[in-house]
Amino acid sequence: MIRVGSQQGVGGEYNLDPYFRQNIENAIKNDLKVGVYFYSYADSNTEAKKQANWVLEQVQNYKLTLPIAFDWECYNSFNQMQLSLFGLNEVAESFLEKIENAGYDGMLYGSKNYLNSIWKYHDYDVWLAHYTDETDYDSDYVMWQLCQDGRIDGINTAVDINVLYKNDK
């Protein structure tokens, strides 16, 4: 999963990850399964749809074999956004619906705690973040991010380690 970009805070600009093109082109060239995620600060359905359109523009020239994930982790800004939990779930739904209507698979990224307490109203595949040796998350998920301090030959910094359990492509 490659970060396509992120939003710079609530109402902020969208920034393409500086390594996105290099990462996705090298992954595809090496026959790796490739999906992307966008780190969002969306505070409305309109903003979420705008972000989805931006992501679709960035990936249009690449063949994705994994989903496009919605990654919303700005819980510290939640009160500032004046969203209800239902409203936040609608924001995610707006992003993912736009992605799926464009012919891609959508996925919701979230930690175990937030998937259990906040992300309640969705029918999308889940990318679980739970940093442990053995997760006790009891709902369905297709990918598990089990740590953020993994080591991979050729990469000089710590990386997230993920396990893919399902891919129909």
C-alpha positions, 0 to 999 in steps of 0.5 A: 500500500503506497501513500498517494498523498495527504491533506494538510489539516482541516480545509488544507491543500492536498499534497502528493507524496513526494515518493508516490510516483517512484514507489508505484512505478517501481512496485509495478515494475517489480510485479508487486500488488499495488494499492494506495491510501490517502491521509484525509482530514475531510470534514464533509461529504463534499470534501471527501468527494473532492479528495476521492476525485483528486486521488483518482486523478493521481492513479489514473495512469497506473494499474492498481491490484489492491484497493484505494484506502481512506485513512482518517486519523485526525481525532484531535480535530474531531470537535473542531469539525463539528461532526457526529460519529454518524456524520464521520462515517458518512464522510468515509462512505462518500469517499469510498463510494466515489472510488468504487463508482470509478471502478476501483475497490475501496477500503477503510483503514483504521485502528482496532479501537477506532474500528470498534468504537467509531467506524460502524456504518460501512460495508467496505473491506477493512485494513486493520491497524493493530500493533501486536503479535496476535490481534483479537479484533473480532470483525472481518478484515482483509489486511492487517498492519501489525507493526510500524517498526519493521525492517526490510532489506534495502530500506534504511528506516522502519516500515509498516508491516502488513499482511494481506489475507484476501485479494481477488485480482 
